[in-house]
Amino acid sequence: MAHEIHPSAIINAHAEIEDDVVIGPFCIVGEGVHIKKGSKLHSNVILEGNTQIGSNCTIYPFTSIGLPPQDMKYKDEKTGVKIGDNNTIREYITIHRASVSGDGITIIGDNNFLMAYVHIAHDCKIGSYVIMANVATLAGHVVVEDHTVIGGLVAIHQFTRIGAYAMVGGFSGVGQDIPPYMIASGARAKLFGLNAIGLKRHGFPDQTINELKKAYKILFREKHTVKEAIKKIQEDLPYTDEIKHLIEFIQKNKRGICR
């Protein structure tokens, strides 16, 4: 199929629009934008700069993607945004192109569900199958791993990481890394144990969940230093992929670990 573009839309001659793309009324697609097949812009969507939208994405009204970062050091350098396939991007979302203090690209993976008023700042790296509820806000350089759920009205500090399969409760302020598989919540977010229900829903076997519960207890309930806790986990528990990922995530932290 050829693409379908409403007469009121403004499309730069150097934008790349693949087949079966629908662009609704009053959208603006700038130079350097690439929209892959099957994606739909409902109306009043702005895409600017070096921005790539993957296949079969749906973008709702009054969303802007690829505009300059809210970084006072940015001087219109050529940076970009790359968004994967099958993403739902709801109303009034802002996703900014990268700054010059990172690797030059803001990245969003596949199959994500971003609810209204989400803000994703410059240089963020979002994995796949992530759910971000209304008004969830990421500062610059935040990393969100796969299968994470971020509640509404959550604010995440710059350079913070949210681990895979973690869940952040609504109305939280996150200033330190949240380890994979955990639940965190609060105005100054703290951990509330393993995200056991979420792991079950994703098909994790009971044995794996029990091992992660034991790892959580060693790390955060027993009186060990982080180094001591990691050593005890390695000695006492099977070194599964999940345990390995949890340990490596903690070892790589720079902002500290939410406890």
N, C-alpha and C positions, 0 to 999 in steps of 0.2 A: 504494500500500500504506500501511496505517497503521503507526505505529512499534511496535516490540516491546520492552517493558520488563520485565525480570525482577522478580518480586514483592519481592525483597530490596533492590532499588535504591531510593535516596532521591532524589526529584526535587522540587525547589522548584516551587511552583505558578506562579511567575512566570518559570520557565525556558521557553524556546521550543524545541520539539522538532519538526522537520519530518518529513514522511512517510518511510517506509522506513529509519528510524534504528533500530539495535539497541543496547540498553543492557543489559549483562550483570549478573551477580550482584554485589551489594555496591558498586555504583557510587554516587557522590554527585554530583549536579548542582545547583549552587547558583543563587540568584537572579541574573538578568541574563545567564545563559549562553544562547547560541543555537547549536544544532547543526543544520546543514543536511542535506538529504536524502541518504540512502544511507550515512551514516557509522556506524561500529560501535565501541562501547566494550566490550572483551572482559569484564573484571571488575575490581573494586577500583580503578577509575579515579576521580579526584577532579577535577572542573571547578568553578571558583569565580570569582566576580567578573564583571566586564564582559568575558566571553570568548566569542569566536566561532570555531566549528569549521566549516570549509568542507565541501563535498559529498564523499562517497566517501572520507573519511579513515578509517583504521583505527588505533585506539589500544589498546595492549596493557596487561596488568595492572600495577598499582602505579605508574602514571604520574599525576603531578599537574600541572595546567595552570591558571594564573591566580591562584595564591596570591600573597600579598604579596611584594614584592622583598626581597632581603637587603641592605637599605639602611637604615642607622640614622636617616636623615633622614625616612624615609617614615612618615606619620602617618595611614594609612588613607584617603588621598585617592582619588578615583575615577579610576583608570587601568585599562588593559585589555590584552588579548591578542587579536590577529587572526591566524587560521591559515587558509590558503587550501585549495584542493581537492586530492584525491588524494595526501594525505600518509600515509606509514607511520611511526608513532610507537611505538617498541618499549618493552620493559619498563623500569620504574624511571626514566623520564625526568622531568625537572623543567623546566618552562617558566614563568617568573615574569612577572607583570604589570609594567607600566612603573613607573618612579619619577616624581617630580615635576620632575626635573632635565632631562628630555627633552621629547618631544612627547606623552607620555602613553600611548603604545601600543607594545607589543612585537609585531613583525610577522614572520610566516613565510609564504613564498609557496606555490607549488603544486609537486606532484610531487617532494617531498623524501623522502629515506630516512634516518631518524634511528635509529641502533642503540641498544642497551640502555645505560642509565646516562648518556646525554647530558644535559648541563645547559646551558640557554639562559637567561641572566640578563636582568634588566630592561633594557628599551629597545633590545634587539638588533634588527637588521633582517637577516633571512635571505631570500635570493632564492628562485629556483626551481631544481629539478633539482640540489639540493645533497645530497651524501652525507656524513654525519657518523658515523664508526665509534665503537665502544664507548668510553665514558668521555671522549669529546671534550667540552671544557668552555669555554664562552664567558663571560667576565666582562661587566659591564654596557656597553651602548652599542657593542657590536661590530657591524660591518657585514660580511656575507658575501654576495658577489655570486653570480650564477647559475653553475650547472655547476661548482661548487667541490667538491673532495674533501678532507675533513679526516680524518686517520688517528686511530687509537685512542690514548687517553691523551695527547691534545694539550691544552695549556692556552693560551688566548689572552687577552692582557691587555686591560683595558678601553680603549675608544675606538680599538681597532685595527681595520684594514680588511683583508679578504682579497679580492683581485681575482678577476674572472670566469675560469673555467677553470684556476684555480691548483690545485695539489695540495700539501698539507702532510703530510709524512711522520709516521708514528706516533712517540709519545713525544717530541714537540717542545714547546718553550716559545716562544711567539710574542709579542714585545714591540713590534715595529714592523710597519708595513704591508707586506703581500706583494703585489707588483704582479700584474696580470692575466697569465695564460698561463704563469706560472712554477712551478717546483718549489722548495719550501723544506723544510728539515729541520734538526734539531739541538736540543740542550738550550737554546741561545740561537740560534734558527733563523737560518740563512743560506741564500742562494740557491744552487741547483745547476743552473741553466740553465733552458731552456725546457721546458715540459710537452709535448714534441713528440708522444709516443705518445697522450696524452690528446686533443690537438688532432686528430690523425689519426682517432682513434675517433669524434670528433664531426664528421667530414667536412670539416675545413678543408683547402683545396687546398694542394699543396706550395709554390706560390709565396707564399702568405700565411705559411706556417710559416717559410720561408726569410727573408722580410722581418722577421718577429718575431725570428728568431735574430740577424739583423744588428743590430736595435734593441737586443737584450739585450747584444750585444758592445760596442756604442757606449756604452751606459749603465753597464755594470758591469765591463767588462774593459779598456777604454781609459781613459787617465788624463785624464778630463774632469771638470769640475764638472757638476752636474746641469743647470744652465742651458746650459752649452756642449754637453752631450750631446743635449739636446732640440733645440737649434738645428741640430746636425749631422744628426739624424734627419730633421727637417723639410726640410732641404736635400737629403739624399742618398737618401731613401726615399719611395716613393709614400705619400701621406697617406690610407691606407685607414681604414675604420672601426676596425679593430683597432689600428692605430698611433695613431689619434686617441684611442681609449679608454685605451691605455697611457699616453700623455703626460698626458692630463687627470687620470688617477688619481694619477700622481706629483706633478703640480702642486698637487693638493688635499690632500696629506698634511700632517698636523699632528704625528704622533708620530715621523716619520722613516721612511725606506724600508729594509726588510731588504735587505742587499747581499751 
